[in-house]
């Protein structure tokens, strides 16, 4: 299959890849061999192919930086393959051999245009031993190991100034050649202990904003190898195996997706032979294999993993070919189920094709199908999903259910920078949404529904308690994201501290509970006194409730009361925000081509079904 996919990609390139751009991700996902993935990335990374793919509007562009302490020629191509299969087109800037220190400390001259959203710095043990005069002097090695985390901390401070963005570091492996040159076990243990302490210090750097530290040993276990062969080390200066570089590229791609707000949100689970062993419609509920001895233990393990994911904000849904009542009864009544009805935000058990059910689930949850991960034991169902819904991530489960949970966890499709309180209760928020939908169906009119819903919003100025969630909203929101600007945590804090911008969060409650912090807004003051809404984002959970209109109405009133001559707003088209192109004109702003202004002479009434909480922070521009 791997060779066939690579051949197909070459054929698409010859025929004009723009006309078949939607086939590229699926073909890339079918490539398993690292050398084939490198070849595919090289094939698709040329200027002409890049321009053709960009012209389709189906691939989000992103600038990346790549630094290393050894030769990593294959890595840009592997990154291209890993990101194109997720609908992202990277432009990767690299530097010369072992220039990772000099590049950043000299102001990142090679990484400035365009400034990278993510810069990966892949270090091997050269970063330690190049500053060790005598590698047999264990005390000198210990001192160097102890110094490196602080050196990297200072490097990160310089990195924040240029180029900025997200930095990806890694723990350093101690190569066999370095370790095995010591002949006495006491020295081996002494150096290993110093090495582990150093790597613990490097891992601690992940506590800094916009810093990700990858554990090299975990990636090596996933790849099945770590070091390049001795011959490649001598001939080409390679420190890493091709398989490791491929695993590293896939992990950096996940970091990029998190930075772009494209991490997956929803796990879609089959039932028969997936969440449990057996077919409930044929075998009956008592005969299902869940827990206990194998294979029931493997299905319970997958359920336990899904439960842990849900506790971290991943939405769980069911998509099963079954009679609905039978499937629901099994979930609700089997005594060994780890997951119960309350864990699922939506449920589809019927005999319709699963790609259509996936679309129905997405519509019910008001998320994109490209936010979904499909888990099904049946290869035919997985193949149909890949063919008809290529934007859905499909986990390639092994034949043996013993590996189901490991396959889902290893995919890492839900990875993000940090969890917030809203993430941890997202499942309950979506279940409350189902109650709101029931109210909508029984309401006489939209206005009656909105009034019965009793929405109330409060505005919170950026601070230490809500800063993480405000930054996350800017980073993860795709649909109601009016300009597409994604602020890093350090950037928000710095601009607030220097008075260059003011950031706010919007919290919503209603008759069914607290929706949490659902919106974020950035305001700046122009030299002519106008206020500008630099960006405004709102969670899809609360669309169509007039919250967005109320927030902007409050901004207009605050600007008028402060004596500002006007308020400016902007809509910058992205792949997902097109439905809001007329948002500002509908509120009385004038302008064209995405640039709008309100002169504050006539302000529309605020929707009377949205209450504004008392004592909330007031909007202001710095």
Order of alpha helices (4+ residues) and beta strands (2+ residues): alpha-alpha-alpha-alpha-beta-alpha-beta-alpha-beta-alpha-alpha-beta-alpha-alpha-beta-alpha-alpha-alpha-beta-alpha-alpha-beta-alpha-beta-alpha-beta-alpha-beta-alpha-alpha-alpha-alpha-beta-alpha-beta-alpha-beta-beta-beta-alpha-beta-beta-beta-beta
